[in-house]
Amino acid sequence: MIRKHFAGFAASALALAVSAQAFAGTVTTDGADIVIKTKGGLEVATTDKEFSFKLGGRLQADYGTFDGFYTRDGDKADAAYFRRAFLELSGTVYKDWKYVLSYDLAHNAGSSDDGYFDEASVTYTGFNPVNIRVGRFDPDFGLEKATSSKWITAIERSAIYEIADWVNGHENGMGVQASSVIGNMAFMSGGVSAKDTNDTDGESVKQFNLRGVFAPMAEPGNVLHLGLNYANRGLDDVAADARIRPRLTVRGVSTNGGNDAGTNGNRAVFGGFQGVAGDFDNDSAWGAELAYAMGPFSAQAEYLARKLKADRAGIEDIKANGYYAQLAYTLTGESRGYRLDGARFDAIKPSDKQLGAWEVFYRYDNIKIEDDNVTVATATREVGDTKAKLHTVGVNWYVNDVVKVAANYVKAKTDGITNTAGDDDGDAFVMRLQYAF
């Protein structure tokens, strides 16, 4: 007990000494005056906006419990894990150069070989209104993917992104992208990426992404948003993993880092297979997006279609498509934020810092995978198309500008595929505590 009190006294004395030195010192700069902000991270910037530096991050601690199709034997399993634990460094250099460095301490982004970076990029803004971004980042495809994981409505993004996860996954590659806001009512982006997968000659897979959005209403609480997307990657002489293995929006079934359901987690193969060089020619996807917001109400929907083109006799093309529709309402009256630069939704900021902002929502997901290469039924998969339908209801509590608490209930129903116990439906309840600074 004496040691405990002494340690506390010593720590307090050290803190006071450091504080005294800080207040007694003099802050100088080699240029313009600086402004220091500590609300939501640490930000230092010059008054002329030539230079800035911000240290922030996000911590998303999830817990989920699920059964039925979500586990191999149908019994209940659970998972507690850090979905994301990002440490983020961003800023401006000489006004026209922006940088972002985001590292995932939870190891759900990146890999051990290439580092667990979610993003590491530099953007040049001197060609106004065109911005050029270079480095490692997620290629632009879709509204919900463009929206930060901090401010998406459901805990996990729609299942449609799971049937073509390559379209906006950086896969440890590098890319260059040009984007622009046009006339304060449109956004366009296009880019090319070199993926961390090679063909038999050692040439990296190249991927092209295009996105265009028309948003004549582009203010928080007053949004009309229509967009189209296209992505294509060449797979000639590439041993591509063409398996479509959706988690059906429940990450605890199988996480890249942290506790999950282990061997009982049922991340089933709905279609596709692990290919060898020469099996496929290319992989393409296109998508459409629609959003509307008026005051505290918002609605959004997206459609995605994918075609994996075969390049070997005896192998059929693999196709997948899906859509979702979502309705949300903020009970406390706040509007969802929206940014035309990036064409994405943003944070809900509570007007009452004691009560916070309360949002409820419903989302319906529908996916379908067509793989005619499956000609023999197994114990868990029939011959023909596989499908899944998801109903998600949830509530979000935006406690303040940095803390968010979320709870989702997911009801899943599959067709043409089951777990080993024969279950074709499942239930999940997932909660998240988020701290974004």
C-alpha positions in Angstrom: 0.0 0.0 0.0 2.9 2.4 0.9 4.5 1.6 -2.5 1.2 2.3 -4.3 0.8 5.7 -2.7 4.4 6.6 -3.3 4.2 5.7 -7.0 1.0 7.8 -7.3 2.7 10.8 -5.6 5.8 10.4 -7.8 3.7 10.3 -11.0 1.8 13.4 -9.9 5.0 15.3 -9.0 6.5 14.4 -12.4 3.4 15.6 -14.2 3.4 18.9 -12.3 7.1 19.4 -13.1 6.5 18.8 -16.8 3.5 21.1 -16.8 5.5 23.8 -15.1 8.2 23.6 -17.7 5.6 23.7 -20.5 4.0 26.8 -19.1 7.3 28.4 -18.4 8.7 27.8 -21.9 8.4 29.8 -25.1 6.8 28.5 -28.3 8.4 29.7 -31.5 7.9 28.9 -35.2 10.0 29.3 -38.3 7.1 30.9 -40.2 3.5 31.8 -39.7 1.9 31.6 -36.2 0.5 28.2 -35.3 -2.9 27.0 -34.0 -3.2 23.9 -31.8 -6.4 22.0 -31.5 -7.0 19.1 -29.1 -10.7 18.4 -29.8 -10.8 14.9 -31.5 -7.1 14.3 -31.6 -4.0 16.6 -31.7 -3.9 19.0 -34.6 -1.2 21.6 -35.2 -1.5 24.0 -38.2 0.0 27.3 -39.4 -2.5 30.2 -39.7 -1.7 30.6 -43.4 -2.7 26.9 -43.9 0.6 26.1 -45.5 1.4 23.3 -43.1 -0.5 21.1 -40.7 -0.1 18.0 -38.7 -2.8 15.8 -37.1 -2.5 12.7 -34.9 -5.8 10.8 -34.6 -7.2 7.3 -34.9 -10.2 5.1 -34.3 -10.9 2.2 -32.0 -13.8 -0.1 -32.7 -14.4 -2.8 -30.1 -16.9 -5.4 -31.3 -18.8 -8.3 -29.6 -21.1 -10.6 -31.5 -23.1 -13.7 -30.8 -24.5 -15.8 -33.6 -25.9 -19.3 -34.5 -27.6 -21.3 -37.3 -25.9 -20.9 -40.7 -23.2 -18.6 -39.2 -21.6 -21.7 -37.5 -20.8 -25.0 -39.0 -22.7 -27.1 -36.5 -25.5 -24.5 -36.0 -24.8 -24.0 -32.3 -24.3 -20.6 -30.8 -20.8 -19.1 -30.9 -19.5 -15.6 -30.1 -16.5 -13.4 -30.8 -15.0 -10.4 -29.1 -12.4 -8.5 -31.1 -11.0 -5.1 -32.2 -12.6 -4.6 -35.6 -10.2 -1.7 -36.2 -7.5 -0.1 -34.1 -6.1 2.6 -36.4 -3.4 5.1 -35.5 -3.7 7.8 -38.1 -1.2 10.6 -39.1 -2.2 13.2 -41.7 -1.4 16.7 -42.7 -0.4 19.3 -45.3 3.0 20.3 -46.6 3.4 23.5 -48.6 -0.4 23.8 -49.0 -0.7 21.6 -52.1 0.6 18.3 -50.7 -1.6 16.2 -48.4 -0.5 13.0 -46.7 -2.2 10.2 -44.8 -0.6 7.3 -42.9 -3.0 4.9 -41.2 -1.7 1.7 -39.4 -4.0 -1.0 -38.1 -2.9 -2.3 -34.7 -5.7 -4.9 -34.9 -4.1 -6.4 -38.0 -7.4 -6.6 -39.9 -5.9 -4.5 -42.7 -2.8 -5.4 -44.7 -0.6 -8.4 -43.9 2.5 -9.3 -42.1 4.5 -9.3 -45.3 3.6 -5.7 -46.4 2.7 -4.1 -43.1 -0.8 -3.6 -41.6 -1.4 -0.3 -43.3 -4.9 0.7 -44.1 -3.6 3.7 -46.1 -0.3 5.3 -46.9 -0.8 8.0 -49.5 0.2 11.4 -50.8 -2.2 13.7 -52.6 -1.3 16.7 -54.8 -4.0 19.4 -54.9 -2.2 22.0 -57.0 -4.1 21.1 -60.2 -7.3 22.5 -58.8 -10.0 21.2 -59.2 -8.3 17.8 -59.9 -6.6 16.0 -57.1 -3.9 13.3 -57.7 -3.4 10.6 -55.1 -0.6 8.1 -55.1 0.2 5.3 -52.7 -1.7 2.5 -50.9 -5.4 3.2 -50.6 -8.8 1.7 -51.3 -9.8 2.3 -55.0 -13.1 4.2 -55.3 -16.2 2.1 -55.9 -19.6 2.6 -54.3 -21.2 4.9 -51.8 -21.0 2.8 -48.7 -17.4 2.0 -49.2 -16.6 5.7 -49.8 -18.2 6.5 -46.5 -15.7 6.0 -43.6 -16.2 3.0 -41.4 -16.6 5.5 -38.5 -19.9 6.8 -40.0 -21.5 4.0 -41.9 -25.0 3.3 -40.6 -24.7 -0.5 -40.0 -21.8 -2.0 -38.1 -20.6 -3.8 -41.2 -21.0 -2.7 -44.9 -23.5 -4.4 -47.1 -23.0 -8.0 -48.2 -22.9 -6.9 -51.9 -19.3 -5.8 -51.2 -18.5 -9.4 -50.1 -19.3 -10.9 -53.5 -16.6 -8.8 -55.2 -14.3 -7.7 -52.3 -11.4 -6.9 -54.8 -13.2 -3.9 -56.3 -12.2 -1.5 -53.5 -9.6 -3.5 -51.5 -6.0 -2.4 -51.9 -4.6 -5.9 -51.3 -1.3 -4.4 -50.3 -0.8 -2.9 -53.8 0.0 0.6 -54.9 -2.1 2.9 -57.1 -2.7 6.4 -58.6 -6.1 8.1 -58.7 -7.4 11.3 -60.1 -10.6 12.9 -58.7 -12.5 16.1 -59.0 -15.6 18.0 -57.8 -17.3 19.5 -60.8 -19.6 22.5 -60.6 -20.5 21.9 -57.0 -22.9 19.1 -58.1 -20.8 16.2 -59.4 -17.8 14.1 -58.4 -15.7 11.9 -60.6 -12.7 9.6 -59.9 -10.6 7.2 -61.9 -7.5 5.2 -61.1 -5.2 2.3 -61.8 -3.6 0.0 -59.2 -0.8 -2.5 -59.3 -1.9 -5.4 -57.0 0.3 -7.5 -54.8 -0.5 -10.6 -57.0 1.6 -11.6 -60.0 1.1 -13.6 -63.2 3.5 -16.4 -64.2 6.0 -13.8 -65.7 6.1 -11.8 -62.4 3.9 -8.9 -63.8 1.5 -7.5 -61.2 -2.2 -7.6 -61.6 -3.5 -4.3 -62.9 -6.9 -2.9 -61.8 -8.9 0.0 -63.2 -11.6 1.8 -61.3 -14.1 4.5 -62.4 -16.7 6.3 -60.4 -19.1 9.1 -61.3 -21.7 10.8 -59.1 -24.3 13.4 -59.8 -25.5 15.2 -56.7 -27.6 18.3 -57.4 -28.5 18.4 -53.7 -25.3 17.9 -51.6 -25.7 19.4 -48.1 -26.3 17.6 -44.8 -30.0 16.9 -44.5 -30.6 17.8 -48.2 -29.1 15.1 -50.4 -29.9 13.7 -53.8 -27.1 11.4 -55.0 -26.9 9.2 -58.1 -23.8 7.3 -59.2 -22.3 4.7 -61.4 -19.1 2.6 -60.9 -16.9 0.2 -63.0 -13.9 -1.9 -62.1 -11.8 -4.4 -64.0 -8.7 -6.4 -63.3 -6.7 -8.6 -65.7 -6.2 -12.2 -64.6 -4.5 -13.7 -67.7 -1.9 -16.3 -66.5 -2.7 -15.5 -62.8 -3.5 -18.1 -60.2 -6.5 -16.2 -58.9 -8.5 -17.0 -55.8 -12.0 -16.9 -57.3 -13.8 -18.2 -54.2 -16.8 -16.1 -53.1 -16.9 -16.5 -49.3 -19.2 -13.9 -47.7 -19.4 -13.5 -44.0 -22.9 -12.3 -44.5 -22.0 -9.1 -42.6 -21.0 -10.9 -39.4 -17.3 -10.4 -39.0 -17.0 -12.6 -35.9 -17.4 -15.7 -38.1 -13.8 -15.1 -39.2 -11.7 -12.1 -38.4 -8.2 -11.4 -39.8 -7.1 -10.3 -36.3 -8.6 -11.0 -32.9 -10.9 -13.6 -31.4 -13.5 -15.2 -33.7 -15.6 -18.4 -33.8 -12.6 -20.5 -34.7 -13.1 -23.6 -36.7 -16.8 -23.5 -36.0 -17.2 -20.2 -37.9 -19.0 -20.9 -41.2 -17.5 -18.7 -43.9 -18.9 -20.9 -46.7 -17.9 -20.9 -50.4 -21.0 -19.7 -52.3 -19.3 -20.1 -55.6 -15.9 -20.0 -57.4 -12.7 -21.9 -56.7 -9.0 -21.4 -56.2 -7.7 -21.2 -59.8 -4.4 -21.9 -61.4 -2.7 -19.8 -64.1 -4.7 -19.8 -67.3 -8.1 -20.4 -65.7 -9.4 -16.8 -66.1 -9.0 -13.9 -68.4 -10.4 -10.9 -66.5 -12.7 -9.9 -63.6 -15.1 -7.0 -64.0 -17.8 -5.4 -61.9 -20.2 -2.5 -62.3 -22.4 -0.8 -59.8 -25.1 1.8 -59.3 -25.8 3.9 -56.2 -28.7 6.1 -55.1 -29.1 8.2 -51.9 -31.7 10.7 -50.6 -31.7 12.6 -47.4 -34.2 15.2 -46.0 -33.6 16.4 -42.5 -33.2 13.5 -40.1 -34.4 10.9 -42.7 -32.0 9.2 -45.2 -32.4 6.4 -47.7 -29.8 4.7 -49.8 -29.5 1.7 -52.2 -26.8 0.1 -54.3 -26.5 -2.6 -56.9 -23.4 -4.6 -57.9 -22.9 -7.1 -60.7 -19.7 -9.1 -61.2 -18.5 -11.4 -64.0 -15.4 -13.5 -63.8 -14.6 -14.5 -67.4 -13.1 -18.0 -67.9 -10.2 -18.5 -70.2 -9.9 -22.3 -70.3 -12.0 -24.9 -72.1 -14.3 -26.7 -69.7 -14.5 -23.8 -67.2 -17.6 -21.6 -67.2 -17.8 -17.9 -66.3 -18.7 -17.1 -62.7 -21.3 -14.4 -62.1 -22.6 -12.7 -59.0 -25.0 -9.8 -58.3 -26.6 -8.2 -55.3 -28.3 -5.1 -54.0 -29.3 -3.5 -50.7 -31.8 -0.9 -49.6 -31.5 1.0 -46.4 -33.7 3.5 -44.4 -32.5 5.5 -41.4 -34.0 8.1 -39.2 -32.4 10.2 -36.4 -34.9 10.3 -33.6 -33.2 13.4 -32.0 -33.5 15.4 -35.3 -29.9 15.7 -36.5 -29.1 15.1 -40.2 -26.4 12.8 -41.6 -23.4 14.7 -42.8 -22.5 14.7 -46.5 -19.4 15.6 -48.5 -19.4 16.1 -52.3 -15.6 15.7 -52.3 -15.6 11.9 -52.2 -19.4 11.8 -52.7 -20.0 10.2 -49.3 -22.0 10.4 -46.1 -20.3 11.8 -43.0 -20.8 12.0 -39.3 -24.0 12.7 -37.3 -23.0 15.4 -34.8 -25.3 15.5 -31.8 -26.7 18.9 -30.9 -27.2 17.9 -27.3 -23.9 16.7 -25.8 -25.7 15.2 -22.8 -28.4 13.2 -24.6 -26.4 12.6 -27.8 -28.0 11.7 -31.1 -30.1 8.5 -31.6 -30.5 6.9 -35.0 -32.5 3.8 -36.0 -32.3 2.0 -39.3 -33.4 -1.0 -41.4 -31.4 -2.6 -44.2 -32.3 -5.4 -46.6 -29.4 -7.3 -48.5 -29.9 -9.7 -51.4 -27.0 -11.5 -53.1 -26.9 -14.3 -55.8 -23.9 -16.3 -57.1 -24.1 -18.3 -60.4 -21.4 -20.9 -60.8 -22.1 -23.5 -63.4 -18.8 -25.2 -62.7 -20.5 -26.9 -59.8 -22.0 -30.0 -61.4 -22.1 -32.4 -58.4 -24.0 -31.6 -55.2 -22.3 -31.9 -51.8 -23.7 -32.3 -48.3 -23.8 -28.5 -47.9 -24.2 -27.2 -51.5 -26.8 -27.9 -54.2 -26.1 -27.7 -58.0 -27.3 -24.3 -59.3 -27.3 -20.8 -57.9 -26.7 -19.9 -54.3 -28.5 -17.0 -52.7 -28.7 -15.1 -49.4 -31.1 -12.6 -48.0 -30.4 -10.5 -44.9 -32.5 -8.3 -42.7 -30.6 -5.9 -40.4 -32.2 -3.6 -37.8 -30.1 -1.5 -35.5 -29.7 1.5 -33.3 -26.8 4.0 -33.1 -26.1 6.3 -30.2 -23.7 9.1 -31.1 -22.8 10.0 -27.5 -20.7 13.0 -28.6 -18.5 13.9 -31.5 -16.0 11.1 -30.8 -17.9 8.2 -29.1 -20.5 6.0 -30.8 -22.3 3.0 -29.5 -24.1 0.6 -32.0 -26.2 -2.5 -31.8 -27.4 -4.6 -34.8 -29.6 -7.7 -35.2 -29.1 -9.7 -38.4 -31.4 -12.3 -39.7 -30.0 -14.4 -42.6 -31.6 -16.8 -45.0 -29.7 -18.8 -47.6 -30.8 -20.8 -50.7 -28.8 -23.6 -52.3 -26.3 -23.8 -49.5 -26.4 -24.8 -45.8 -24.0 -25.5 -42.9 -23.0 -29.1 -42.0 -26.1 -29.3 -39.7 -28.4 -28.5 -42.6 -29.3 -25.0 -41.4 -30.2 -22.5 -44.1 -30.9 -19.5 -41.8 -29.1 -17.8 -38.9 -29.3 -15.1 -36.4 -26.7 -12.7 -35.1 -26.5 -9.8 -32.6 -23.5 -7.5 -32.8 -22.5 -4.5 -30.6 -19.8 -1.9 -31.1 -18.1 0.7 -29.0 -16.3 3.2 -31.1 -13.9 6.0 -30.1 -12.7 8.1 -33.0 -10.3 10.9 -32.3 
